[in-house]
């Protein structure tokens, strides 16, 4: 791989910071007088992310949370849901930049979303998820901020021990998972559709 010049490194870092700021700003923006932030995605896409959030959460504890019926509503599951959503938003911002804001939509068919989720899960288990330099730098910035502000007490669950090393590894993985999932669930729209 070609080494980046200092000027290109600075541009890359600046663009990554811009994406981080844009996503943070989206969290506080609302559209159509709804109580849901622009950060969150369509219901069917969000459901796929919730499933992955619960999966990552379950594996971050000893013993695992698999037997808990409330795993999907634990704070750690919500954190993974947010990080997969954040990963998707990174891809969408990058896509917008590369396509000059070309319109797109999401796959809405539940079966196709499930197929995409399984496909990304397989890529992740083989260590074959895709990325870009910009996504890597954006994720690096997010992780530094997250780790600096992490408070283990917020993720305590009675009878379970949070495995911090596993948790942090899966936070990074979940960001890349969301990034890759986005690539598989957006569909370019024709200008007149």
ABEGO torsion letter per residue (X at the ends): XBBBBAAAAAAAAAAAAAAAAAAAAAAABBBGGBABBAABBBAAAAAAAAAAAAAAAAAABOBBAAABAAAAABAAAAAAAAAAAAAAAAAAAAAAAAAGGBBBBBBABAAAAAAAAAAAAAAAAAGABBBBAAAAAAAAAAAAAAAAABBAAAABBBGBBBBAAAAAAAAAAAAAAAAAAAAAABBBBBAAX
